[in-house]
Amino acid sequence: MTAAHLVAAGLLDAPEVSRTVGGIKALQRPDGAIPWFAGDKLDPWDHAESAMALDAAGEHEAARSAYLWLARTQNADGSWFANYADTPEGVSAAAVADPTRETNFSAYPAVGIYHHYLATADRRFLRELWPTVVSAVEFVLRQQRTDGAIRWHPDSDEALLSGCSSMYQALRCAVATATALGENQPGWELALSRLGHALTAHPERFAPKERYSMDWYYPVLGTALRGEAARRRIEEGWERFVVPSLGVRCVDDHPWVTGGESSELAIALWAIGRAEQARQLLTDMGSRLRDKEDGMYWTGYVFADLAIWPQEKTSWTAGSVLLALAALGGEPATRAVFGGDALPKPLPVECVAERCVSGR
């Protein structure tokens, strides 16, 4: 596997792709950790996204190192903390910047680990990381409410639509990992199905965050919505969030477009058959946010002020761009985890009072 798929997307040439891949690798610490930028912080979700981008670019050893960092720093209860500080000594479990144990952050490594397996066919490494996946999923599912939604952290009863959409994808990848290893996890399948039912049929179960574009497109990005329902959802929010020739707003009432949201929406657009629209979105965003010198991407652009803000170029923004290019360019592992057709399907679910149960 090489970065040829990324070039095949027709948006960046080979030297441009190489600069972006090299920019992420330059941020990776010797222990495998990938902070946002040098001297800042690491969160497990964005760390996994950057590792996936490295795999999509054929940098499998760097990605492997990133997943081993996750295995070493995982908490005893299966979680990770929200933020770790990038210190001169490295990014370690002792350098905790935010001790919140977010379920979405703890679930997403399952997407990355399965993506790595698809990219490398390394079954031995998948087996080595299996205890990490099991522990993380069990932590997440202990926070699942009786109505199928999953609390965003153990000390809150609130469930977030974007986070639960991401966890839906993570549970599908976790079940796929179990299947690949010959492990039987019927409880995971039921939890996946209950969560999917809540996402697709009961939006009232999630805290209202409609201002944020992530709540708009994440049910599509996370594979919960497909077909006409996905297309209708994208159409309903398009004018509210997409700024022509610039990209995607992070929040609907702020004049701020961001590279991560733009790239993720591009993946969602690809997933529902709107590849040309995805390409245009990446082109528009890149014209403002790409640093041509180092190939990295600024986090966002405040178009009311004609200003880059904040003054940071993050590993995960570059990673999200590479994953969008991988989906558009036909890279199989990325297409599998974001397309969803090859991932395990949820069981039929029916609701009895407030409790969702399998209809089978």
Secondary structure, DSSP 8 states (H G I E B T S, - for coil): --THHHHHTSSS-HHHHHHHHHHHHHH--TTS---SSTTSEE-HHHHHHHHHHHHHTT-HHHHHHHHHHHHHH--TTS---SEEE-BTTB--TT-EEE----HHHHHTHHHHHHHHHHHH--HHHHHHHHHHHHHHHHHHHTTB-TTS-BBSSTT---B-HHHHHHHHHHHHHHHHHHHHTT---HHHHHHHHHHHHHHHH-GGGS---TTBHHHHHHHHHTTS--HHHHHHHHHHHHHHHEETTTEEESBTTSSEEEHHHHHHHHHHHHHTT-HHHHHHHHHHHHHHHB-TTT--BBSEEETTTTEE-SS-B-HHHHHHHHHHHHHHHT-HHHHHHHH-TTS-----EEEETTEEEE--
